[in-house]
Amino acid sequence: MNIGNLWIVDTTGGNGNFRLDQGETVDLFLDCHNDGHCDAINCNTVLQSSSPYITIQNNIFNADIIGWSSMEQAVFTITLADS
């Protein structure tokens, strides 16, 4: 398993500049690639932060099956503190 592209979408809870800014709630998208030779079953992608300024609303993405040479997109919603 490999993580591919990562991008931020802040069009709903932010100013739409696709960056994480103070006080924003954004969706963080991660492409999860299965580069192996068989299907990956019950895959969990976990997002963690030790920063007191970041709150992760949903920190676990579960894919039942990611086929070999396939990709699933994990979406996490995070909030950055005002200060």
PENORJO-V402261 format. One record per backbone hydrogen bond with DSSP energy under -0.5 kcal/mol. NH is the residue of the N-H (numbers start at 1). CO is the residue of the C=O. Records with the same first field share a line. If there is no record, write none. Layout:
# PENORJO-V402261
NH = CO  CO
This chain:
# PENORJO-V402261
2 = 33
4 = 2  31
7 = 29
9 = 27
10 = 8
14 = 10
16 = 10
21 = 19
23 = 80  81
24 = 21
25 = 13
26 = 78
27 = 9
28 = 76
29 = 7  27
30 = 74
31 = 5
32 = 30  72
33 = 2  31
34 = 70
35 = 33
40 = 66
41 = 39
42 = 64
43 = 63
45 = 61
46 = 44
47 = 59
54 = 51
55 = 79
57 = 55  77
58 = 77
61 = 45
63 = 43
64 = 62
66 = 40
67 = 65
69 = 34
70 = 34  67
72 = 32
74 = 30  72
76 = 28
78 = 26  76
79 = 55
80 = 24
81 = 53
